């Protein structure tokens, strides 16, 4: 059976260029990529005090929605995400697991009171999707700023880190991909 990486759309991101994201993920991970509309109910993950969604709760819901031919699934959502110990997260993933999620909320220029920039949003989404999928393949944060696995605590970190994996992380990723096949 062919193993696929799924992009699960959880909510509407109008400016999303799905085909570009699929191509990017395929070119990076070399597994077929399929996009599906999510059936995830996120209401239970909403924290009305913080006005954010707990990403871990959404990940648990996503586990129940993984297609049988799914190797990995990366959720994309417009909702602002958090975990209890952090003010926000750009995304979260199971280390060495099968699921991850990325939020477009703080990757959009509009969040910072700036004019929309769809191309910049897509570059940021590419980086964060690579980062979270890297975690699902077992990669941890990398100390090299040019590596996509560098920890981003701010939008400036997202913009300054690289879009691809450094040599060490790429080597580890290739080993993990072989194991997954």
N, C-alpha and C positions, 0 to 999 in steps of 0.2 A: 504494500500500500504506500502511495506517495504521501509524504509528510508535508504539511503546509504550515506556513505562518499566517495567522489570521490577524487582520486589523478589524477590531470591533468598534463601531461607531456608537458611542453612548451619549446621546444628545446630539444636537445640531450645531455644526460649525460651518456656517454658510460659505466662507471663503476657502474651504478645504478643496485641494486638488488631489482627489483620491488616486488617480492613475499615477501621478508623480510620486506619491508616497509609496504605492505598491512597487514601482520601478526601483525606487531608492532602496527599499528593504530587500528586494530581490538581489540587486547589485551588491549589496553589502553582505547578505547572509547566504545567498545562492540556494534558497529554498523557494518553491512556488508560494506566491502571496495571494490571498483572497480577502476581500473586504465584505463584511456583513454588518447589517444593522443590528445593534444590540437589543436584546430583550430584557436587559437588566433593569430592575426597579431600584432606583437610587434613593428614593425617599427615606428609606430606613438608615441611610448613611449620612443624612443631613443633620448638622448640629446647628440649631437655630440661634444659639448664643454666639457662635463664631461666624455664622452665615457661610459655612464651608461644608464640604463633604469629606468624611473619613475614607481615605483611599483604601485602607485595609479591608473595610467592610465591603467596598465595591469589588475588590479582588476576590473575596470569598464568594460573592455572587457570580463572578465571572467563571470561577472553577466549575460551577454547575452547568455552564453554557458552552464549554469547550467541545467543538465538533470532534467526532471520532478520528478523523484524519488530521487533527490539529497537533502539530509539534509544539508550537508556541502561539500565544494570542496576546496582542497588545491593544489595549483599549485606548481610544481617543475620546476625550470629553471636553465640553466647554466649561464644565463646572470647576470652581476653585477647590483644590484638594488640600487636605492637611492630615497629619497624624497627631495624636495627643501631645507628643513631646516637642513638636515643631510648629511654628506659626503657619507655615505652608510647605507644600512640596510641589515640584514641577511634575513629579511622577513617583511611582513606587513599583517594585517588582519582587517576585519571589526569587531569592538567590538560589540558582540552580533548579528553579521550578519551571512552570509552564506559562505563567501569566504575569503581565505587567500593565500599567496604565500611565498615560501621559495627559496632563491637563493643558489646554490651550489658553486658559484664562490669563495667567501671568506671562505667557509668551507673546501675547498681543501688545502692540504699542499702545493701544487705547487704554489698557490697564494703568499705564503711567501718564495718562493725559496727553498722549501724543497722537498724531494722525495715523490712521491705519496704514500698514505696510505688509500686504499679503506675501510678498517675496521673502521678507525678513521672518515673518511668521513661519513660513515653510522651512527655512533654514534652521530655525530654532526647533521646530517639530522633528526634523530629520535627526538633529543631534540628540534630542531627548528620547526619541524612539530607539535610536541605536544604543544609547546609554542603558535604557531599561531592558531592552532585549539582551544586551550584553550581560546584565545581571541574571537574566533567566538562563543564560548559558554558563553561569557560575563565576563570571568576572566580578571582581570587587573594584572599589574606587582606586584610581591610578594617581600617583603624585605628579605625573607629567601634564602640564597645562595644555599641550597640543593634542592630547588624547581625549577622545569622546567620553572615556570613563572617568575623567577628572570630575570631582564633586562640584556641582554648581549650587552655591548658596544664594546667588542673586542673578538677576538677568544679565548683569555685566559679566559674570562668570560663564553663563551660557554663551554669550556672544564671543568671548575671548577664547574659549576652548575649541579644539579642533572638531571636525565632523567625522573623522575616522579614528580607528584604533592605532595606538602606537605599536611598534614592532613586537614588544613583549605581549601586549594584550591581544594583538592579532594572532600571534603564535598560540596562545592559550585558547583563543576562540576557535581556531582551526582544529585543535585537539578535541574540544568539546563538541564541535559540529560533527566530527567523524564518529564520536561516541553516540551521537543522537541519531545517526543514519541507520 
